[in-house]
Amino acid sequence: MNEINDIYVDRLYPYLALIRIPYFSSGLEKSFANIFLIIDEELTLIDAGPYTNGKSEKLCFALKKLGFDIKDISRIIYTHSHPDHMGGGIGIDEYKGMRHCIYWEAKEWVEQYGEYVSLVKSIAKNIFHEQLVLYPEVVSMYFDVIDHFWNLSSGKIEINEALHDGDLISTGKFKFKIISTPGHSPWDISLWEEKNALLFSGDFLLSKSSTLTGGLNGFGSDLISYESSIRKIHEYLDKTKCIFPAHGPSITSFSNLTGSLAAIVKERENKIFKTISLKDSSMMDLMKAVYPSFESVIVLARCLGIILTHLEKLENEAKIYRYKNGDEVRFALA
């Protein structure tokens, strides 16, 4: 794949452009991250995409296709701290006047960005190795995805603005309300632009359902927070014209989006709980019950993260517990 040629840009409105940058390829599947450029008195990016060599080469190339330069950007607002959305911010804070903004609880962790990425990768590998110790081929496939995705060991991003729930960010004619919507990660935010009734949802709301990573010792996903965020965002959907997520197409049909997402979560949880109620189960037992097949290694990694996140929720609710049977972690009804 020629990743420069695969960069996609589209001027959606006079005031808004979409940049779509590839960050992962597995088999026939190519994964892209969405970046949004707010074209106003202050040029503002929502997310910066993945890191590449040469100071965010892909982002700079995309901006030039739209007639702008990276030096023109006044502010980058990160919807969350994952490398496919924040990695592109490394090395561009040398442009004086550019402000990097993220939810306030993330600030202390992500400024030393390479160290943060290395920490989360190490936690993920340790957790999933323990869960999958009897399945070395699955462990190898999961590690391949993690090594590609969490692929930084150095780099810094100076955070100039720590965001709080309810903050308003003005770009000139437009104002964006910060909505804390954790669940996919602990520091997710969505941005609500009232004038045009647009919602920028990061990885929190996607066209199907959010990817879940497992709790990762507080750095990953949490289903209780996710379900709370779904309830919280519902009031905005009644007046939203379009949702712009950080992956995939924009969403224009969402009359029952929160209900359908909640139903997906509940259906998965019921299937996991029922499987455990019939027989003590390992993570791979539950994978086979919920996801009998998967089409690529990245889908495998997503599915493993979703299963673990559900298991952690059920454990927190004291409905199940884990124990060791030899080297294998198994789950049983409490």
C-alpha positions as CSV (number, residue, x, y, z in Angstrom):
1,M,0.0,0.0,0.0
2,N,1.3,3.4,-0.9
3,E,0.2,5.2,2.2
4,I,0.7,8.7,0.8
5,N,-1.4,7.9,-2.3
6,D,-4.0,6.4,0.0
7,I,-4.5,9.6,2.0
8,Y,-8.0,11.0,1.4
9,V,-9.1,14.6,1.8
10,D,-12.6,16.1,1.2
11,R,-13.9,19.6,1.7
12,L,-17.2,18.6,3.3
13,Y,-18.4,22.2,3.8
14,P,-16.7,25.6,3.4
15,Y,-15.8,25.4,7.1
16,L,-15.0,21.7,7.4
17,A,-12.6,19.3,5.8
18,L,-12.1,15.6,6.3
19,I,-8.6,14.0,6.2
20,R,-8.4,10.2,6.2
21,I,-5.0,8.7,6.9
22,P,-4.1,5.0,6.8
23,Y,-2.4,3.5,9.8
24,F,-2.8,-0.3,9.6
25,S,-3.1,-3.0,6.9
26,S,-3.9,-6.6,7.4
27,G,-4.9,-8.9,4.5
28,L,-7.6,-7.1,2.6
29,E,-8.4,-4.8,5.5
30,K,-7.0,-1.3,5.6
31,S,-7.7,0.8,8.7
32,F,-7.9,4.6,8.5
33,A,-8.1,7.4,11.1
34,N,-10.3,10.5,10.5
35,I,-9.0,14.0,11.2
36,F,-11.2,17.0,10.9
37,L,-10.0,20.5,9.9
38,I,-12.1,23.4,11.1
39,I,-11.7,26.2,8.7
40,D,-12.3,29.4,10.6
41,E,-10.5,32.4,12.0
42,E,-8.4,29.9,13.9
43,L,-7.6,26.8,11.9
44,T,-8.2,23.9,14.2
45,L,-7.6,20.2,13.9
46,I,-9.7,17.6,15.7
47,D,-7.1,14.9,16.2
48,A,-3.7,14.6,14.4
49,G,-3.8,11.0,13.1
50,P,-1.0,8.5,13.4
51,Y,2.7,9.3,13.8
52,T,5.0,8.9,10.7
53,N,8.6,9.7,10.2
54,G,9.5,13.2,9.1
55,K,7.3,15.1,11.5
56,S,3.8,13.9,10.6
57,E,4.5,13.6,6.9
58,K,1.0,12.3,6.1
59,L,-0.8,15.1,7.9
60,C,1.4,17.8,6.3
61,F,0.8,16.2,2.9
62,A,-3.0,16.2,3.5
63,L,-3.1,19.8,4.6
64,K,-1.2,20.9,1.5
65,K,-3.8,19.1,-0.7
66,L,-6.4,21.3,1.0
67,G,-4.4,24.4,0.4
68,F,-3.0,24.8,3.9
69,D,0.3,24.3,5.8
70,I,0.9,22.7,9.1
71,K,2.2,26.1,10.3
72,D,-1.2,27.6,9.7
73,I,-2.8,25.4,12.4
74,S,-3.6,27.2,15.7
75,R,-4.9,24.3,17.8
76,I,-5.1,20.5,17.8
77,I,-7.9,19.1,20.0
78,Y,-7.3,15.4,20.7
79,T,-10.5,13.3,21.2
80,H,-8.3,10.8,23.1
81,S,-4.8,9.7,23.5
82,H,-4.5,6.6,21.3
83,P,-1.6,6.7,18.8
84,D,-3.8,6.6,15.7
85,H,-5.3,9.9,16.8
86,M,-2.6,11.6,18.8
87,G,0.7,10.2,17.4
88,G,0.7,12.8,14.6
89,G,1.1,15.5,17.2
90,I,4.7,14.5,17.9
91,G,7.3,16.9,16.6
92,I,5.0,19.7,15.4
93,D,4.8,21.6,18.7
94,E,7.9,23.4,17.5
95,Y,5.6,25.6,15.5
96,K,5.1,28.5,17.9
97,G,1.5,29.4,18.7
98,M,0.1,25.9,18.0
99,R,-1.9,24.7,21.0
100,H,-2.3,21.0,21.9
101,C,-5.4,20.3,23.9
102,I,-6.7,17.1,25.6
103,Y,-8.9,16.1,28.5
104,W,-7.3,17.3,31.8
105,E,-6.8,13.9,33.4
106,A,-4.7,12.8,30.4
107,K,-2.2,15.7,30.6
108,E,0.2,14.3,33.1
109,W,0.5,10.9,31.3
110,V,0.7,11.9,27.6
111,E,3.2,14.8,27.6
112,Q,6.0,12.2,27.7
113,Y,4.1,10.5,24.9
114,G,6.6,7.8,23.9
115,E,6.8,6.7,27.6
116,Y,3.0,6.6,27.8
117,V,2.7,4.5,24.7
118,S,5.4,2.0,25.9
119,L,3.7,1.7,29.2
120,V,0.2,0.9,27.8
121,K,1.7,-1.5,25.3
122,S,3.6,-3.4,28.1
123,I,0.4,-3.6,30.2
124,A,-1.7,-4.9,27.3
125,K,0.9,-7.6,26.4
126,N,1.2,-8.8,30.0
127,I,-2.6,-9.0,30.5
128,F,-3.3,-10.8,27.2
129,H,-0.3,-13.1,27.5
130,E,-1.7,-14.3,30.9
131,Q,-5.2,-14.8,29.4
132,L,-4.0,-16.6,26.3
133,V,-0.9,-18.5,27.5
134,L,-2.2,-21.8,26.1
135,Y,-2.7,-20.2,22.7
136,P,0.7,-19.0,21.5
137,E,-0.4,-18.4,17.9
138,V,-3.2,-16.1,19.1
139,V,-0.7,-14.3,21.4
140,S,1.6,-13.8,18.5
141,M,-1.1,-12.3,16.3
142,Y,-2.3,-10.0,19.1
143,F,1.3,-8.9,19.8
144,D,1.8,-8.1,16.1
145,V,-1.2,-5.7,16.2
146,I,-0.1,-4.1,19.5
147,D,3.5,-3.6,18.3
148,H,2.2,-1.9,15.1
149,F,-0.5,0.2,16.8
150,W,1.4,1.2,20.0
151,N,4.6,1.8,17.9
152,L,6.3,4.7,19.7
153,S,9.0,4.5,22.3
154,S,10.0,8.2,22.3
155,G,8.6,11.6,21.6
156,K,6.9,14.4,23.5
157,I,3.8,16.5,23.1
158,E,3.5,19.6,25.2
159,I,-0.1,20.0,26.3
160,N,-1.0,23.7,26.4
161,E,-4.6,23.4,27.3
162,A,-6.2,20.9,29.7
163,L,-9.9,20.5,28.8
164,H,-12.8,20.0,31.2
165,D,-16.4,18.8,30.7
166,G,-18.5,21.7,29.5
167,D,-15.6,23.9,28.3
168,L,-16.3,26.0,25.2
169,I,-13.6,26.4,22.6
170,S,-14.0,29.2,20.1
171,T,-12.4,29.1,16.7
172,G,-13.9,32.4,15.6
173,K,-17.4,32.0,14.2
174,F,-17.8,28.6,15.8
175,K,-17.9,27.3,19.4
176,F,-17.2,23.7,20.4
177,K,-18.5,22.4,23.6
178,I,-16.4,19.7,25.3
179,I,-18.4,16.7,26.4
180,S,-16.6,14.1,28.5
181,T,-17.6,10.7,27.1
182,P,-15.3,8.0,28.6
183,G,-15.7,4.3,27.9
184,H,-13.5,3.5,24.9
185,S,-10.7,5.1,26.9
186,P,-10.7,6.9,30.2
187,W,-10.2,10.3,28.6
188,D,-12.5,10.4,25.6
189,I,-14.2,13.6,24.7
190,S,-16.8,14.5,22.1
191,L,-17.2,18.0,20.6
192,W,-20.6,19.6,20.0
193,E,-20.9,22.5,17.5
194,E,-24.4,24.0,18.1
195,K,-24.5,26.4,15.2
196,N,-24.5,23.6,12.5
197,A,-25.6,20.9,14.9
198,L,-22.5,18.7,14.4
199,L,-21.1,16.2,16.8
200,F,-17.5,15.0,16.6
201,S,-17.4,11.8,18.6
202,G,-13.8,10.4,18.4
203,D,-13.9,6.6,19.0
204,F,-16.8,6.9,21.4
205,L,-19.5,6.7,18.7
206,L,-18.8,4.8,15.5
207,S,-21.2,3.7,12.8
208,K,-21.5,0.3,14.5
209,S,-20.1,0.1,18.0
210,S,-17.0,1.4,19.8
211,T,-13.8,-0.7,20.0
212,L,-13.0,-1.8,23.5
213,T,-9.5,-2.7,24.6
214,G,-9.9,-4.2,28.1
215,G,-9.3,-2.1,31.2
216,L,-5.5,-2.1,30.9
217,N,-5.0,-1.1,34.6
218,G,-7.1,2.1,34.2
219,F,-5.6,3.1,30.8
220,G,-8.2,1.2,28.7
221,S,-11.9,0.7,28.2
222,D,-14.6,0.5,30.8
223,L,-18.2,-0.6,30.0
224,I,-19.8,1.1,32.9
225,S,-18.4,4.4,31.8
226,Y,-19.3,3.7,28.2
227,E,-22.9,3.0,29.1
228,S,-23.1,6.1,31.2
229,S,-21.6,8.2,28.3
230,I,-24.2,6.7,25.9
231,R,-27.0,7.9,28.2
232,K,-25.3,11.3,28.5
233,I,-24.9,11.9,24.8
234,H,-28.5,11.0,24.0
235,E,-29.8,14.6,24.6
236,Y,-27.5,15.9,21.9
237,L,-28.5,13.4,19.3
238,D,-32.1,14.8,19.3
239,K,-30.7,18.0,17.7
240,T,-27.7,16.6,15.8
241,K,-27.6,16.7,12.0
242,C,-24.4,14.7,11.5
243,I,-22.0,12.7,13.7
244,F,-18.3,12.7,12.6
245,P,-16.5,9.8,14.2
246,A,-12.7,9.2,14.3
247,H,-13.1,6.1,12.1
248,G,-15.4,5.2,9.2
249,P,-18.1,7.2,7.5
250,S,-20.1,10.1,9.0
251,I,-23.4,9.1,10.7
252,T,-26.6,10.8,9.5
253,S,-29.2,8.2,10.6
254,F,-29.1,7.8,14.4
255,S,-32.7,8.1,15.6
256,N,-32.1,5.0,17.9
257,L,-28.3,5.0,17.9
258,T,-27.8,5.0,21.6
259,G,-30.5,2.4,22.0
260,S,-28.9,0.1,19.4
261,L,-25.4,0.5,20.9
262,A,-26.8,-0.3,24.4
263,A,-28.6,-3.4,22.9
264,I,-25.3,-4.6,21.2
265,V,-23.5,-4.4,24.6
266,K,-26.3,-6.2,26.4
267,E,-26.5,-9.0,23.8
268,R,-22.8,-9.6,24.1
269,E,-22.9,-9.6,27.8
270,N,-25.8,-12.0,28.0
271,K,-24.0,-14.4,25.6
272,I,-20.8,-14.3,27.7
273,F,-22.7,-14.7,31.0
274,K,-24.8,-17.6,29.6
275,T,-21.6,-19.4,28.3
276,I,-20.0,-19.1,31.7
277,S,-23.2,-20.2,33.5
278,L,-23.1,-23.5,31.5
279,K,-19.4,-24.1,32.1
280,D,-16.4,-22.4,33.5
281,S,-14.7,-20.7,30.6
282,S,-11.4,-19.2,29.4
283,M,-11.2,-16.1,27.3
284,M,-10.8,-18.3,24.1
285,D,-13.9,-20.3,25.0
286,L,-15.8,-17.0,25.2
287,M,-14.2,-15.8,21.9
288,K,-15.5,-18.9,20.1
289,A,-18.9,-18.4,21.6
290,V,-19.3,-14.7,20.7
291,Y,-17.1,-14.4,17.6
292,P,-16.9,-17.9,15.9
293,S,-14.7,-16.4,13.1
294,F,-12.7,-13.3,12.4
295,E,-11.4,-12.0,9.1
296,S,-8.1,-10.4,10.1
297,V,-5.6,-10.0,12.9
298,I,-6.9,-6.5,13.7
299,V,-10.4,-7.9,14.1
300,L,-9.0,-10.6,16.4
301,A,-7.4,-8.0,18.6
302,R,-10.6,-5.9,18.7
303,C,-12.7,-9.0,19.6
304,L,-10.2,-10.0,22.4
305,G,-10.4,-6.5,23.9
306,I,-14.2,-6.5,23.8
307,I,-14.4,-9.9,25.5
308,L,-12.0,-8.8,28.3
309,T,-13.9,-5.5,28.9
310,H,-17.1,-7.4,29.4
311,L,-15.4,-9.9,31.7
312,E,-14.0,-7.0,33.8
313,K,-17.5,-5.4,34.1
314,L,-19.0,-8.7,35.2
315,E,-16.2,-9.1,37.7
316,N,-16.7,-5.6,39.1
317,E,-20.4,-6.4,39.5
318,A,-19.5,-9.5,41.4
319,K,-21.4,-11.7,38.9
320,I,-18.3,-13.8,38.0
321,Y,-14.8,-14.4,39.3
322,R,-11.5,-15.6,37.8
323,Y,-9.3,-18.4,38.9
324,K,-6.2,-20.3,37.7
325,N,-6.5,-23.9,36.4
326,G,-2.9,-24.7,36.0
327,D,-1.6,-21.9,33.7
328,E,-5.0,-21.1,32.3
329,V,-7.2,-18.3,33.6
330,R,-10.8,-19.4,33.7
331,F,-14.0,-17.5,34.7
332,A,-16.9,-18.9,36.8
333,L,-20.2,-17.7,38.2
334,A,-19.8,-15.9,41.6
